[in-house]
Each structure stands twice: as structure tokens, then as C-alpha cells.
Amino acid sequence: MKFDSYNDESRREELIRMIEHSVQQLSLGELEALYYDMVAKDYIK
């Protein structure tokens, strides 16, 4: 069980790093569009 939990957490951290890197490359307009899309989908409250 601990091994699976470690793999899940490791994968989660990897995905966060990939998303952070991608978001840093977006223009202001793209960031705003992403923000509003996430708000509409209740990912951001």
C-alpha cells in the first residue's frame, strides 16, 4: 500500500511541475481564458 501511495504522490508532483511549467509560458490573454474556464468548471472557487 505505501508503495502505491508513493507512486501516486510522485506522479501528482510530476503533473504539477508540468502544469506549472506550461502555465508560465502562457500569455496574459491565455492565462485569463484558462482562469475563467477553471472558474466555470468550479476548479477555482
Secondary structure, 3 states (H helix, E strand, C coil): CHHHHHHHHHHHHHHHHHHHHHHHCCCHHHHHHHHHHHHHCCCCC
